[in-house]
Amino acid sequence: MQAMSLEQDLLAIEQRFWTGGPDVYRQHADVDCLVVFTEMAGVMANEDIAKTAEEGRWKDVAMTPKGVTELSNVSAVIAYECTAMRKDGRPYHAMVSSGYVKRPDGWKLAFHQQTPLP
């Protein structure tokens, strides 16, 4: 069986963040994560991020990879364009970037940023 590429691995985690609930964040976010959104920016603890992750808040999530770079053996950044539908039916379109650090139990989200697009 062929191993997934770094880009495939990170996109699979990102897909779960969009479509999963709090347990996905507990499993895949680092102890602390820097988040940057239009309405707020700051460092959030794993559990605080998990509490914001309501399952079913997004549907029809489509991600188009824009690039990935492995900064070191234990750090990487991925960028992609995302379109999705909010649970209330409003469309969402954004450029997204996420930074990961490799821990003993896998890649953990340490940075996440979204720039809404028209």
N, C-alpha and C positions, 0 to 999 in steps of 0.2 A: 504494500500500500504506500503510495507516494505521500510524503509529508507536505502539509500545506505551506504556502509561502508566508512570509511575515505579513504581507499585505492582506492575504486571505484570513490569516489568524486574527489580525486586528479588526478587519471589517466584520468578521463573525461576532466578535465581542461588541463592537459598535451596534450591530443589528440587534443584539440582545438588549443593550441599553435602551434603544428606541422602543422595543416591543415588550420587554419584560417588566417585572415589578421590583419591589425593594430588594428581594434576595439577589437579583442580578448585580445590583450595586454593592451589596455587602460582599459578594464574592469577587467582583472584578475591579472595584475602585480601591485605590491605595488608602492608607491610613488617613492622609490628608490630600485634598485635590484642589488645585487652583481652577476656578470656573469663571468664565467671562461671557456674559450675556449682555444684550442691550440694556436690560433693566437692572442688572447687578453684576458685581465682580467681587471675588474674594476667595479666601481659602475656606473650604468646608471639610468637616470631618466625615469619614465614611458613613456613619449612621445618620448624620444630618442630610447627606445626599440621598441615602436610601429612603428616608421619610418623604422625599419629594417625588419619588418614582411610583406614581399610581399606574398599576397595570391597566392596559387598554387605552392609555391616553393618546396613542398614535396608531394609525393604521395606514395601509398602502405605502409603507416606507420604501423608498428607492434611493440607493446610494450610488453615485458615480465617482470612482476613485480619481483623485487629482495628483496624488503622489505620496510616497512613503520614504522615509529615510531612517536608517539605523544609525543613531548617533554614537553608540558604543555597543558592546555585547549585552548591555543591560538597559538600554534606553532607545526609544524610537518615537517618531512623530508621524502621524498619518493625516492627510487632508482629503476631504471629499465633498461633493455637492449632494445635498439631500433634499428630496421632496417628500412630503408626507401629508396626511390628513389628520387634523386634530379630532378628538372624539366628538366634538360639537359640529364637525363637518367643515370647519374652516381650513383652507389649504395653507401649507407652510413650505417655504423654500429658503434654504440657507447654505452658506459655505461653512464647513465645519472642520476644525482641526483638534486633534487629541494627542497628548503626549503620554507615553507609557514607560514604566520602569519594570524590569523583570525581577520578580521576587522568587523565592524557592517554589512557591505554588503557582507560578505563571505570571503573565503580563497583567499589570495593575494600572488603571487610569490615574495619572498624577496631574494632568492638565486637560481642560476641555473648553473650547471656545466656539461660539456660533455667531455668524454674521448674517442676519436676515437679508434675503435678496428680494427684489420686487417680483 
